Amino acid sequence: MNNQIWYHLVLPVLFLPAVLYAQGPIAESMTLSRVIELAGTNARDVRIATTRIAEEEGKLTGAQARALENPKLEAALGPRIGPSTTVDVDVGVEIPFERGGKRERRIAAARAGIQREKHAAEDARRQAITLAVGAFYRVLQAEERLRLAEERKALAEELSRVARERHQGGDAPLFDVNLAQAEMSRAKSAIASEKGTIARTRAALAARLGLPSGGDLRVEGDLKNRSFFDAIPSETSPAQRSDLLVAFAEVDASRAGIALAEAQARPDIAFRAGYRHEEGNDIVQGGVSIPLPFFNPGKGPVQEARARSDRARIDAEVRKAAVSSEIEGARSSYAAASESVRLLEKDGLPRQRENEALARESYRAGKINLATLLLVRRDALDTRREYLERLLEAAEAGVELAAAVGALPPSH
């Protein structure tokens, strides 16, 4: 009896984790907020940008050293061969000292680089989220298109049944039966095609999120819900957008680079102290080493730093001017896309649904033939597919607007 309890109760509990593991991980629901969260932390460009911050912090650690060069110790020992053999000793120490505030300027340049990379990481996050959210809406649209194709197949099955019944009753020619079967074949083909589109869009979303596979992604959302984009304030400050902050930080970093290059052009001093034991005599010496900038006065690095600063300043000015026009264009595009959706929802879709229902009833009553009904249905399907395209265009325009004003990720 105890063995039976073991086999029937204990063993299944022990092997349950292994069974669940073999079935694979449970698919996670990808809501809009979850997509934003994953893209902001797991996207390739975001992770790489974070390492650049650490790289600049390493430069700051090196810049805080008292001097770039360490003291040098030189020592020599050897016999002096002559009438009497003696041992000569030569020991010297050279200690460099920087001039011109080089350490402070290295630190300033390193800190400016850290600030620039922090803004760059935030901009990488903004761009990664923009791409991921766009991919998210494309998956939603692909799934809506699949549902439309499945609905088309269900209606085609109904028409095929009605056509066969009418043909058997002598009220419809074989032509109608063939048309219904052809419509059924097209509906099945559309389903297969839309499934392929879903697979592609899911794979694209997984790539944007840094995930190894998109096959198990379960996307949850409403393609028609644009409340987040509608809530974007009409007055925004483009100066706080992350790519502009990167440009401004690059200007600061380039100015710090000029100061550092000018300081590095000034020669440093090295103090030397030495001891020698020669022919039985002890000799102590002190001295100074100063490089003479005759062949390389250091003008090249200063000129390069100034040109780099001019380039950074021009880039910041051009970007600042372009951001305002980008936001203006994004607002106009989103407004037009939203209006396009509204017009279809107000008149196009209701009229097509009504016409399709009337045509089906007319065909059942024998008032129209199947070819006419299929023409009406095809026009209705085209209208609904066009509506899905307009919904995606509105969503993508909303994503572009949010990215333009810096509303991605959402502040809340």
C-alpha positions in Angstrom: 0.0 0.0 0.0 2.8 2.4 0.9 4.5 1.7 -2.5 1.2 2.4 -4.3 1.0 5.8 -2.5 4.6 6.5 -3.5 4.0 5.8 -7.2 0.7 7.5 -7.5 1.2 10.6 -5.4 4.8 11.3 -4.6 6.4 10.6 -8.0 4.1 12.9 -10.0 4.9 15.8 -7.6 8.6 15.2 -8.0 8.6 15.0 -11.8 6.1 17.9 -12.3 8.9 20.6 -12.5 10.7 18.5 -15.1 7.5 18.2 -17.2 6.8 21.9 -17.0 10.4 22.6 -18.0 10.1 20.3 -21.0 7.0 22.1 -22.1 9.0 25.4 -22.3 8.6 28.7 -20.5 5.1 30.1 -20.1 4.6 32.8 -22.7 4.5 36.3 -21.1 1.8 38.8 -22.0 3.3 41.7 -23.9 1.3 44.7 -23.0 2.3 48.2 -24.1 3.8 49.0 -20.7 5.8 45.7 -20.7 7.1 46.4 -24.2 8.3 49.8 -23.1 9.9 48.3 -20.0 11.8 45.6 -21.9 12.9 47.8 -24.7 14.2 50.4 -22.2 16.4 47.9 -20.4 17.0 44.9 -22.7 17.4 46.3 -26.2 20.9 45.9 -27.7 21.7 49.6 -28.2 20.5 50.5 -24.7 22.8 47.9 -23.1 25.8 49.0 -25.2 25.1 52.6 -24.4 25.2 51.7 -20.7 28.7 50.2 -21.1 29.9 53.4 -22.6 29.0 55.2 -19.4 31.1 52.8 -17.5 33.9 53.3 -20.0 33.8 57.1 -19.4 33.8 56.5 -15.7 37.0 54.5 -16.1 38.5 57.5 -17.9 37.5 59.7 -14.9 39.3 57.3 -12.6 42.4 57.6 -14.7 42.1 61.4 -14.9 42.0 61.7 -11.1 45.6 60.3 -10.8 48.1 62.9 -9.6 50.2 62.5 -12.8 50.0 60.4 -16.0 53.6 59.3 -15.6 55.0 57.5 -12.6 58.4 58.2 -11.0 61.3 56.5 -12.7 64.1 54.7 -10.9 67.3 54.0 -12.7 70.1 51.9 -11.3 73.4 50.6 -12.7 76.1 48.5 -11.1 79.4 47.4 -12.5 83.2 46.9 -11.9 85.8 49.5 -12.8 88.8 47.5 -14.1 92.2 49.1 -13.8 95.3 48.9 -11.6 92.8 48.2 -8.8 89.3 46.8 -9.3 86.5 48.8 -7.8 82.7 48.7 -8.0 80.8 51.7 -9.4 77.1 52.3 -8.4 74.8 54.7 -10.2 71.2 55.2 -8.8 68.8 58.0 -10.0 65.2 58.9 -9.4 63.1 61.1 -11.7 59.8 62.5 -10.4 57.5 64.2 -13.0 55.3 67.2 -12.0 52.6 68.5 -14.3 52.1 72.1 -15.0 49.1 74.2 -16.3 46.4 72.5 -14.3 46.4 69.4 -16.5 44.8 67.1 -13.9 41.9 69.4 -13.2 41.2 69.7 -17.0 41.5 66.0 -17.5 38.9 65.5 -14.8 36.6 68.2 -16.3 36.9 66.5 -19.7 36.2 63.1 -18.2 33.1 64.3 -16.3 31.8 66.0 -19.5 32.2 62.7 -21.3 30.2 60.9 -18.6 27.4 63.4 -18.9 27.4 63.1 -22.6 27.2 59.3 -22.5 24.4 59.4 -19.9 22.3 61.5 -22.3 23.3 59.2 -25.1 22.1 56.2 -23.2 18.8 58.0 -22.6 18.5 58.8 -26.3 19.3 55.1 -27.1 16.5 54.2 -24.8 14.1 56.6 -26.5 14.9 55.3 -29.9 14.8 51.6 -28.8 11.3 52.2 -27.2 10.1 54.0 -30.3 11.1 51.0 -32.6 9.7 48.4 -30.2 6.3 50.2 -29.7 6.0 50.5 -33.5 6.7 46.7 -33.8 4.1 46.1 -31.1 1.4 47.9 -33.0 2.3 46.0 -36.2 1.8 42.7 -34.4 -1.6 44.0 -33.2 -2.6 44.9 -36.7 -1.4 41.5 -38.1 -3.6 39.7 -35.5 -6.6 41.9 -36.4 -6.0 41.0 -40.1 -5.9 37.3 -39.2 -9.3 37.6 -37.4 -10.7 39.4 -40.4 -9.5 36.5 -42.6 -11.0 33.9 -40.3 -14.3 35.8 -40.3 -14.1 35.8 -44.1 -13.7 32.1 -44.1 -16.7 31.6 -41.8 -18.8 33.7 -44.2 -17.5 31.8 -47.2 -18.5 28.5 -45.5 -22.0 29.9 -45.0 -22.3 31.0 -48.6 -21.0 27.7 -49.9 -23.7 25.9 -47.9 -26.4 28.3 -49.1 -25.2 27.9 -52.7 -25.3 24.1 -52.6 -28.8 24.2 -51.0 -30.1 26.5 -53.7 -28.4 24.5 -56.5 -29.9 21.3 -55.2 -33.3 23.0 -55.1 -32.9 24.3 -58.7 -32.8 27.9 -57.6 -29.1 28.5 -58.5 -26.7 27.4 -61.2 -23.6 25.3 -60.6 -21.7 28.5 -61.4 -22.7 29.8 -57.9 -21.4 26.7 -56.2 -18.0 27.0 -58.0 -17.8 30.7 -57.1 -18.5 29.9 -53.4 -15.8 27.2 -53.5 -13.3 29.6 -55.0 -14.1 32.2 -52.3 -13.5 29.5 -49.7 -10.1 28.7 -51.2 -9.2 32.4 -51.2 -10.3 32.8 -47.6 -8.1 29.8 -46.5 -5.2 31.3 -48.5 -5.6 34.6 -46.8 -5.5 32.9 -43.3 -2.2 31.2 -44.2 -0.8 34.4 -45.5 -1.8 36.4 -42.4 -0.3 33.7 -40.1 3.0 34.2 -41.9 2.7 38.0 -41.3 2.1 37.4 -37.6 5.2 35.3 -37.4 7.3 38.0 -39.1 6.0 40.8 -36.9 6.4 38.8 -33.7 10.0 38.0 -34.7 10.6 41.7 -35.4 9.2 42.6 -32.0 11.3 40.0 -30.2 14.4 41.4 -31.9 13.5 44.9 -30.7 13.1 43.6 -27.2 16.4 41.6 -27.2 14.5 38.3 -26.9 15.8 35.1 -28.5 12.4 34.1 -30.1 9.1 35.6 -30.9 7.1 32.4 -31.4 5.7 32.4 -27.8 5.0 36.1 -27.6 1.4 36.9 -26.6 0.6 40.5 -27.4 -2.2 42.2 -25.5 -3.6 45.5 -26.6 -6.1 47.4 -28.7 -5.1 48.8 -32.0 -7.8 51.4 -31.7 -6.7 52.7 -28.3 -4.7 55.9 -28.9 -5.4 57.5 -25.5 -1.7 57.8 -24.6 -1.0 59.7 -27.8 -4.1 61.9 -27.5 -2.9 62.9 -24.0 0.4 64.3 -25.3 0.3 68.0 -24.3 0.3 70.5 -27.2 3.0 72.6 -25.6 6.3 70.8 -25.1 9.9 71.8 -24.5 12.0 70.4 -27.3 15.2 71.5 -25.5 14.7 68.6 -23.1 14.8 65.9 -25.8 17.5 63.4 -25.2 19.2 63.7 -28.6 19.4 67.5 -28.1 20.9 67.0 -24.6 23.5 64.8 -26.2 24.4 67.5 -28.7 24.7 70.1 -25.9 26.8 67.8 -23.8 29.0 67.2 -26.8 29.6 71.0 -27.0 30.6 71.0 -23.3 32.8 68.0 -23.8 34.5 69.6 -26.8 35.2 72.8 -24.9 36.7 70.8 -22.1 38.8 69.1 -24.8 40.1 72.5 -25.9 41.2 73.4 -22.4 42.9 70.1 -21.9 44.7 70.3 -25.3 46.0 73.8 -24.4 47.2 72.6 -21.0 48.9 69.6 -22.5 50.8 71.8 -24.9 52.7 73.3 -21.9 55.8 71.3 -21.1 56.1 69.5 -17.7 59.0 69.5 -15.3 60.7 66.4 -13.9 62.9 66.7 -10.8 65.8 64.3 -10.6 67.9 63.1 -7.7 70.9 60.7 -8.1 73.6 59.0 -6.2 76.8 57.6 -7.6 79.7 55.7 -6.1 82.7 56.1 -8.3 86.4 55.3 -7.6 85.6 55.1 -3.9 83.9 58.5 -3.9 80.2 59.2 -3.1 78.5 61.6 -5.4 75.0 63.1 -4.8 73.3 65.1 -7.6 70.0 66.9 -8.1 68.6 68.3 -11.3 65.6 69.3 -13.4 64.4 67.9 -16.7 62.4 70.2 -19.0 61.4 69.2 -22.6 62.0 71.9 -25.2 59.0 72.2 -27.6 61.1 73.1 -30.6 60.1 70.3 -33.0 56.5 69.7 -31.7 55.0 72.7 -30.0 51.6 70.9 -29.5 49.6 73.1 -31.8 48.1 70.2 -33.8 46.0 68.8 -30.9 44.7 72.3 -30.0 43.7 72.9 -33.6 41.9 69.6 -33.7 40.1 70.2 -30.5 38.9 73.6 -31.7 37.6 72.2 -35.0 35.8 69.4 -33.0 34.2 72.1 -30.8 33.0 74.0 -33.9 31.5 70.9 -35.4 29.7 70.1 -32.1 28.3 73.6 -31.9 27.0 73.5 -35.5 25.5 70.1 -34.9 23.7 71.3 -31.8 22.4 74.4 -33.6 21.1 72.5 -36.5 19.5 69.8 -34.4 17.7 72.4 -32.2 16.2 74.0 -35.3 15.2 70.6 -36.8 13.5 69.4 -33.6 10.9 72.1 -33.7 10.0 71.3 -37.3 10.0 67.6 -36.6 7.5 68.1 -33.7 5.3 70.3 -35.9 5.3 67.7 -38.7 4.6 64.9 -36.3 1.6 66.7 -34.8 0.1 67.4 -38.2 0.7 63.8 -39.3 -1.0 62.4 -36.2 -4.0 64.7 -36.5 -4.5 63.8 -40.2 -4.1 60.0 -39.5 -6.6 60.2 -36.6 -9.1 62.1 -38.8 -8.8 59.5 -41.5 -9.7 56.8 -38.9 -12.6 58.8 -37.6 -14.1 59.3 -41.0 -14.0 55.6 -41.8 -15.5 54.8 -38.4 -18.3 57.3 -38.8 -19.5 56.5 -42.3 -17.4 53.9 -44.2 -17.6 50.9 -41.9 -21.3 51.1 -40.8 -22.5 51.6 -44.5 -20.4 48.6 -45.7 -21.7 46.4 -42.9 -25.2 47.3 -43.7 -24.7 46.7 -47.4 -23.1 43.4 -46.8 -26.0 42.2 -44.6 -28.6 43.4 -47.1 -26.8 41.6 -49.9 -26.7 38.3 -48.0 -30.4 38.5 -47.3 -31.1 39.4 -50.9 -29.0 36.3 -52.1 -30.9 34.0 -49.7 -34.2 35.4 -51.1 -33.0 34.9 -54.7 -33.1 38.6 -55.5 -29.4 38.8 -56.6 -26.9 36.2 -57.8 -23.8 35.1 -55.9 -21.4 37.1 -58.1 -23.1 40.3 -57.1 -23.0 39.3 -53.4 -19.3 38.5 -53.7 -18.6 41.9 -55.2 -20.4 43.6 -52.3 -18.4 41.4 -49.8 -15.1 42.1 -51.5 -15.8 45.8 -51.3 -16.6 45.4 -47.6 -13.5 43.4 -46.9 -11.4 46.0 -48.7 -12.9 48.7 -46.6 -12.2 46.8 -43.4 -8.6 46.1 -44.5 -8.2 49.8 -45.3 -9.5 50.6 -41.9 -6.9 48.4 -40.3 -4.2 50.1 -42.4 -5.5 53.5 -41.2 -5.4 52.3 -37.6 -1.8 51.2 -38.0 -0.9 54.5 -39.7 -2.5 56.5 -36.8 -0.7 54.4 -34.2 2.7 54.8 -36.0 2.0 58.5 -36.3 1.3 58.6 -32.6 4.6 56.8 -31.8 6.5 59.3 -34.0 4.8 62.2 -32.2 5.6 60.7 -28.8 9.2 60.1 -29.8 9.5 63.7 -31.3 8.3 65.4 -28.1 10.2 63.0 -25.9 7.1 61.4 -24.4 8.5 57.9 -24.8 8.8 56.3 -22.3 5.8 57.8 -20.6 6.5 60.0 -17.6 4.0 58.2 -15.4 
